[in-house]
Amino acid sequence: MPLDLIKEQSRCIAHEIRNQVSICDVYCEIIKKHLTKNGIEDKSIDNAIDCIQKSVKMINNSLIDLKSLDNIKPSVCFTQNLTEESIRLAKVYTFDKKINIISNVKTNEKIYIDENKFLACLINLIKNAIEAIDMTGEIIVTANTQGDKAIVSVSNTGRPISQTAQKEIFNEGYTTKKTGSGLGLYICKNNLELQNAKLTLVQSTAKKTEFRIEVPIMK
């Protein structure tokens, strides 16, 4: 088993888990702000929040030990369920922003993919879209059909991606964020390709940025 392959898998898996674990940290911050706003003081709650946030940090530090290679577990899924679930899970990132996330499900196709990894990719795309919007904007998650392919796209009205970044955005290690790892879209693209799916940047202008996933429909 090549050491380089183990290292790459470990980094990719760690990144995906961090994205999900970060939701715990975001909710902790929401709870703290709610308590402060309402003048509530409760040592037990403060202790619980502190424990959760410390646990999140410990989990993130431990993720480097992951070595799993056989990590694609496909099953029968439906595009409508995936679209709606990804929106539900990603909405936490809109906290403190006025962003309208719209589900635009035109068709509900049956596809054979790894549900968790597909959802992780969609959540990552929505999260990126939220981060591209400074305060107010709109995100549309669309499920459609094109020939024998199911199409799931995520578009937003936030800041456009520069022409230079558009050429590099799927490359490992490339990022325009100050605290970014440059792994998010790289992992999404690779995981989808392992499932016979394709991730592309359709467009990025001052009016609209759109990413699209194409995946074969089950017959």
C-alpha positions in Angstrom: 0.0 0.0 0.0 1.8 3.2 -1.2 2.5 5.7 1.6 1.6 8.6 -0.6 -1.8 7.2 -1.3 -2.4 6.7 2.4 -1.4 10.3 3.1 -3.7 11.7 0.4 -6.7 9.7 1.6 -6.1 10.7 5.2 -6.0 14.4 4.2 -9.1 14.1 2.1 -11.1 12.2 4.6 -10.0 14.5 7.4 -11.2 17.5 5.4 -14.6 16.1 4.8 -15.1 15.2 8.5 -13.9 18.6 9.6 -16.6 20.2 7.4 -19.3 18.2 9.2 -17.8 18.6 12.7 -17.6 22.4 12.2 -21.4 22.5 12.3 -21.1 21.7 16.0 -18.8 24.6 16.5 -21.1 27.0 14.6 -24.1 25.9 16.7 -22.1 26.5 19.9 -21.5 30.1 18.8 -25.2 30.6 18.0 -26.1 29.3 21.4 -23.6 31.6 23.1 -24.9 34.7 21.2 -28.5 33.7 22.1 -27.6 33.5 25.8 -25.8 36.8 25.8 -28.6 38.5 23.9 -31.2 37.3 26.4 -29.0 37.9 29.5 -29.0 34.2 30.4 -26.2 32.9 32.6 -25.9 29.2 33.1 -22.6 27.6 34.1 -23.7 24.2 33.1 -24.5 25.4 29.6 -21.3 27.3 29.4 -19.4 24.1 30.5 -21.3 22.0 27.9 -20.4 24.4 25.1 -16.8 24.6 26.2 -16.6 20.8 26.2 -18.2 20.5 22.8 -15.8 23.0 21.3 -12.8 21.4 22.9 -13.9 18.0 21.6 -14.2 19.4 18.1 -10.6 20.6 18.3 -9.5 17.2 19.6 -11.4 15.4 16.8 -9.8 17.6 14.2 -6.3 16.9 15.6 -7.0 13.2 15.6 -8.2 13.0 12.0 -4.7 12.9 10.6 -4.6 9.2 11.8 -7.3 8.1 9.3 -6.1 5.5 6.8 -9.2 4.1 5.1 -8.8 3.5 1.4 -12.0 1.6 0.6 -14.3 4.5 1.4 -16.8 4.6 -1.5 -20.1 3.0 -0.4 -22.7 3.5 -3.2 -26.4 3.0 -2.8 -29.6 3.9 -4.6 -30.5 7.6 -3.9 -32.9 10.2 -5.3 -31.9 13.7 -6.4 -34.8 15.4 -4.6 -33.9 13.9 -1.3 -30.2 14.8 -1.7 -31.0 18.3 -2.8 -33.4 19.0 0.1 -31.1 17.4 2.7 -28.1 19.3 1.6 -30.0 22.6 2.0 -31.2 21.6 5.4 -27.7 20.8 6.7 -26.0 23.8 5.1 -28.5 26.4 6.3 -26.5 26.7 9.6 -23.8 28.6 7.7 -26.2 31.4 6.8 -26.3 32.5 10.4 -25.9 36.3 10.7 -26.5 36.7 6.9 -29.8 37.3 5.0 -29.5 34.6 2.4 -32.4 32.9 0.7 -31.6 29.3 -0.3 -34.1 28.0 -2.8 -34.8 24.3 -3.7 -35.7 24.1 -7.4 -36.4 20.4 -7.9 -37.7 19.9 -11.5 -37.1 16.1 -11.7 -36.5 13.4 -9.1 -34.1 10.9 -10.6 -32.8 7.7 -9.2 -29.0 7.5 -9.0 -26.4 5.1 -7.6 -23.9 7.0 -5.6 -22.2 7.2 -2.1 -24.9 9.2 -0.3 -22.7 10.7 2.3 -20.0 11.8 -0.1 -22.5 13.2 -2.5 -24.1 15.2 0.3 -20.7 16.3 1.5 -20.0 17.7 -2.0 -23.3 19.5 -2.2 -22.9 21.0 1.3 -19.4 22.1 0.4 -20.8 23.9 -2.8 -23.6 25.6 -0.8 -21.1 26.6 2.0 -18.8 28.1 -0.6 -21.8 29.9 -2.1 -22.7 31.3 1.3 -19.2 32.5 1.9 -19.2 34.2 -1.5 -22.2 36.4 -0.4 -21.2 39.3 1.9 -24.5 39.7 3.6 -27.6 39.5 1.4 -28.2 37.2 -1.6 -29.7 34.2 -3.1 -28.6 30.6 -3.6 -30.5 28.2 -5.9 -30.0 24.4 -5.7 -31.5 22.8 -8.8 -32.2 19.2 -9.7 -32.9 18.5 -13.4 -32.4 16.0 -16.2 -30.4 16.2 -19.3 -30.5 13.1 -21.5 -29.4 10.1 -19.4 -27.8 12.3 -16.8 -29.2 13.8 -13.6 -28.0 17.4 -13.1 -27.7 19.0 -9.7 -26.5 22.6 -9.8 -25.7 25.2 -7.1 -25.8 28.9 -8.1 -25.4 32.1 -6.1 -25.4 35.8 -6.5 -22.3 36.5 -4.5 -18.8 37.6 -5.5 -17.6 36.2 -8.9 -14.6 33.9 -9.1 -11.7 35.6 -10.9 -10.6 34.4 -14.4 -7.3 33.1 -12.9 -9.0 31.3 -10.1 -11.5 29.6 -12.5 -8.6 27.9 -14.2 -7.1 26.6 -10.9 -10.1 26.1 -8.7 -10.1 22.3 -8.8 -6.4 21.9 -8.3 -5.1 20.4 -5.1 -4.0 23.1 -2.7 -5.3 26.1 -4.6 -7.4 28.5 -2.5 -8.4 32.1 -2.5 -9.4 32.0 1.2 -7.1 33.2 4.0 -7.8 30.1 6.1 -8.6 27.8 3.2 -6.8 24.4 2.6 -7.4 24.2 -1.1 -8.8 20.8 -0.7 -12.6 21.3 -0.8 -13.3 21.4 -4.5 -10.4 19.1 -5.3 -11.9 16.4 -3.0 -15.4 16.9 -4.3 -14.2 16.5 -7.9 -12.2 13.4 -7.2 -14.9 11.7 -5.1 -17.5 12.4 -7.7 -15.3 11.0 -10.5 -14.9 7.8 -8.5 -18.7 7.5 -8.7 -18.8 8.1 -12.4 -20.0 11.7 -11.8 -18.6 15.0 -13.0 -18.2 18.4 -11.3 -17.8 21.5 -13.4 -17.9 25.3 -13.0 -20.5 26.4 -15.5 -20.0 30.2 -15.1 -19.0 32.9 -12.7 -20.0 36.5 -13.5 -21.0 39.5 -11.5 -24.6 38.3 -11.7 -24.2 34.5 -11.1 -21.8 31.8 -10.2 -22.9 28.2 -10.9 -21.4 24.8 -10.2 -22.9 21.7 -11.8 -22.8 17.9 -11.0 -23.6 15.4 -13.7 -24.3 11.8 -12.7 -25.8 8.9 -14.7 -29.5 8.0 -14.1 -30.2 4.5 -13.0 -32.2 2.5 -15.6 
